Amino acid sequence: MRKLVIALAVTLLVPTAFAANDGDKEITAKAQFLVELTDHIEWQEDTNQAAKDNVTIYVVGESPVTDALLEQAAAASSESREIKVEVVSVNDDFTGCQILYLASDDLGVLAKVLKKVNGTKIITVADAKDFARYGAMINFVVEDGSKVGYVINKLVAETIGVKLDSKLMDKAVLI
């Protein structure tokens, strides 16, 4: 009987461990993408040099990606370039932000964020399904259960005046 209980416990725990591992991979991939995104974007000439050298990523909403993003941003920062991450609310001022990661899946929050960033050069990255269709510039998608991909809304990129390099565009689903 005891062997049966142990075998059952192991059977129940193993899938949980693999699921957590897949979730960790997804979180790490999203954080890595947000940090590496800074290398694949060219802001228009009217953006000041300090904004090009130092990047601030705002996270709106609670997300398990935040801790991984903080770690990766710290690791990617150097003497010549700093990548800062700040957790903010939808009601905060977004001045100083270059990339805004929207962790919420609430359309109302997306609408508030898009209204606030309208007319700015802030790159919006969303985690919820189809938010690129509603106006976010980049939208994460999870393919095959764990592979993280992304959708790019080309019209939004053109409208805010940022250039995305071909390496980034080639790997994206474009809308």
PyMOL commands that set and color helices and strands:
alter all, ss='L'
color gray80, all
select helices_A, chain A and resi 2-37+49-53+65-76+107-117+131-134+154-160+166-170
alter helices_A, ss='H'
color red, helices_A
select strands_A, chain A and resi 41-43+55-60+83-88+99-102+123-126+138-143+147-152+162-164+173-174
alter strands_A, ss='S'
color yellow, strands_A
deselect
rebuild
show_as cartoon
